[in-house]
Every structure is written in structure tokens, then in C-alpha cells.
């Protein structure tokens, strides 16, 4: 995999209006990917960071599109060399955000969005306190559980892990700047783009 390195020292972090990172987080199954896909369809100027993961590709996924797929050794290197803005482990796989491409877009004034989990959002808050953290909440716990089971992409033990993590993530909602309840994807997209444009 090509190097994902870029500016990474504190003095390289972007400052000023129009250069604020937006982070979208929330429990697994809440519809983050659906919201992001609709947002980028309607607003192609928004740049979405592509994460690197040690997870094996699912059918239909393409390296560099949904994720950068990396082995454990490569992921270890990215962590050791400070090339990840944030990273976390879930269900035996690691996920992280390449630092360089994010900072390049922010420094160019490009609206930049991360779709990451709670652990990652906390790490971004520490390293980039000016980032806007947006929590995407389900209409109800029952709806979240139905969405997770309805995807049909994961075995029951992984679903159970995601539900357990979901309870922790919902309890952390107060750590975020804004909460959007995902009752309507178009409505959430309109509110999210308004926040990014503020």
C-alpha cells in the first residue's frame, strides 16, 4: 500500500474558517454510511476520508474505495510512524484514519468529513479540538437492533458485540457537539451540510 503520510506536526494542523473537520459518529447500524452516501451524492464537494482496516474485504468492496485494506504488519507501521489521525480495534480488526490526506484537504479548504466510531471521535477531539463532532442517534434502541440484524452481513456473535458497543456509544452522546436523530436520511443530510457550512 502506498504511504498515507502527510503533515502531522501540531503546527501543520489547519486553522481558520472553512477549515474545520466534521466527524460523524454513532452506534453501528444507525445509518452513518447511508447518510454519508446521500450527502456525497447531493454535495460531491464534500470529501470523505477513506479508512484503512485490517478487516478482509466484503463482497463488492474495492481497495481504496470503501477502505484501504492492510495486513497487521502494515497497520503496525502506520501506527508507529504516526500516519493515523485516529485508530481503534473492534471484533478483532483494526480501523484507522490516514492523517495526511485529511490535513491536505483541510489546508486546501475542502469540506472534510470523517465517519468513525466513538474511540476514534475521542482521539480526534484530543488532537483537533476545533473539529465538529456530530452524533447520529437512532430513533429508538429497537430500531437500531432491527437495522443491525437486517443487514445480514455479520454472524450473531459480531452483532452481539455491536449491540453491546452500541449501548456504550449511546451513553457517550453528551460528549458530542450536536446530535442528529436519524428518522429521515434527507433531513439528516440537510442538517449535516448546514453544520458543515456554518
N, C-alpha and C positions, 0 to 999 in steps of 0.2 A: 504494500500500500504506500502511495506517495506520502511524504511528510505533510503533516497538517499544521506544522509550526507557523507561528506568526508572532507579532508583537505580544509580549507577555509581561513586561515590567509594569509596575504601578503607574509610572509616568506615561506609558503608552495607552492607558485606558482613556476612552473618549470622554469629552466633557462638552457641555453646552447644549443649547436647544436642538431638538431634532436628532439627537444622538443618544437617546435613551433606549436601552434594551428592554423589550417586553417579554416576560416569562409567563407562559400559560401552564398551569399545573392543576392537578386534581386526581381523584382516585381512578384507578384503572377501570375502564368500562363506562366512564362518564360521557364519553363522546369527544374527547380532545382531538383525535385525528379527523373526525368528521367535520368539526368546526374549522380546523386548520385548512382542510381541503377546500371547503366552501369559501373561506376567507381568501385563500390564494387564487381561487377561480374568479372571484369578484374583484380582487385587488392584487393583480400579479406583481405590483411593485413591491409588495411585502416579501422579504427574503426569510425563508425558514431554514434554520440550521439543521444539517443532517448529522445525526448522532453516529458514533462508532460503537459497535457492540461485539461481544464475543458469542452472542447467540447465533445459531445456524440460520441461514435464510429460510423463510417460509415459502411455500409455492407462490410464484409470481413476483417475489421480491428481487430487486436488482441492486447489486453493489453500487453505492454512490447515489442511489435514488432514495430508497426508503431508509437505508443505513449504509455505513461503511462497515463491512464485516471483517473482523480481525481475529487472529488467534490470541491466546493468552500471552505469549511472548511479546507480540507487537503491542498489546494493550498495556502490559507492564512497562514497556519502553515509553509509551505516550505519557503514562502517569509519572514515571521517573524524570522525564525531561520537561515536565510542566506544560505539556502541549494540550492538556484538557482544562477547560474552564470549570468543569464540574464532572464528577462521575459517581456512580452508585452501583451496587450489586443487588440483583433480585433473582430469586429462583435459580441460583447457580450461574447466572450470566451477568456480565458487567456492561454498563452503558455509560457513555460519556459524550460531552460536547467539545469538539475541536475548538481551541481558543482562537487560533489565527484567523480563520475565515470570519468569525463573529466580529472581532475587532476591526478587521479590514472594512466590513460593511458599515459598521457604526461610524468609523472615521470618515467614510465617504458620504455619510448622511442618509444611508439606505435604511428604511424601516425594517427592523430586525426582530424576529420572533423565535423564541425557544419553546418547545413543547417537551417538558421534562417532569420528573417525579418530585416528590416532596424533598427528598435528600438533596437533589440537585438544586432545587429552588433555594434551599437554605444556604448552600455553598455559594450560589450566585449572589445572594443577599450580602454575604460576608465580603466577597471580593469586589462586587459592584453595587454598593448601597443605593446608587441612583436608579437602578433598574426598577421597572414597574412590575410587581408580582400580582398576577391575576389568578384567582382560584375559580375553577369551573366545578360547580356543585351539581349533583343530581337532583331531580325534583323530590325524590324520596329514596330511602335505603332499598325498598323493594324494587324500584325501577332500576337501580344500579345492579342489583343481583340478577335481575332478568336480562339486562343487557350483557353482563359478563357470560352468563350461561348460554345466551342466544347466539353468541359469536361462533361457538362450535370449533374454535381453533386450538383449545388447550384442554389437557386432561383435568379430571376433577381435583387432583391434589394441587395443581397450579392455580385453579380457580379458587380453592380454599385459601391459598396463600394470598391471592389478590384481594379476596374479601377481608381477610384479617388485616392486610395492609391498608385497605380502604377505610376501615374504622379509625385507624391511627391518622390517616391523611385527613379525614373529615374533621377530626378533633383539632387539627392544626390550621383550620381555616382562618382563625384570627391572626395568624402570622402574615397574612397577605394584605396587600393594599386595597384590593377590590374583589368582591365575589360576584360572579355571574351564574345564575341558575339556568341550566340547560333544558329549558322547556321548549325552546324553538331555536333551531340552528341559525336561521336567517337573523333572528332578533339578537342572538348572542354575537354573531359576526358584526352586525351594525354597531353594537355597543363596544365591541373589542376594537374595531377600526377607529371609532371615535376616541377611545382612550389612547390609542397609539398616535393619533393625530393631534392630541391636545398639547 
